[in-house]
Amino acid sequence: MSANISHVLPPGLPAPAQEPVALPYWEGTRAGRLVIQKCRGCGKHQWGPEWVCHRCHSFDLGWAEVAPRGRIYSWQRPHHPVHPALNGHGPYIIVLVELPGADNVRMVGNLIGDPLQEVRIGAEVEAVFEPHDEATPPYTLVQWRVVG
């Protein structure tokens, strides 16, 4: 089950660009839901948001709520800050999560927990929603936590 958390990332990071094509995703995260594109032509999910289907090239794209669970497909443990607000906050773990309930599309996020934890490819993870209400505009990030 997904949940809301307080900040994993420190305050001061810039708000992510919320392009019009991705607004349903950002609205979903604010509501604690994982919502991604689904083509009305071929019925397949896709990520990231685009104006055209990656598979059948239809422009008839909708949005669907998907299970906020997946498995780790790949990962990396950076030790350097990629933004000044992250100075002193490394290392951290970035995961590429495959969503089996959504045509195996893959999403990137941070793995919550000990930054030196052992990470296993194929480990089950669940989405955790991290609100950044102080930002302009406010946004909510999807982070990941190992199940169990």
Summary of the structure (lengths in Angstrom):
residues: 148
radius of gyration: 15.6
end to end distance: 11.0
largest distance: 47.2
contacts: 421
relative contact order: 0.24
helix: 11%
strand: 35%
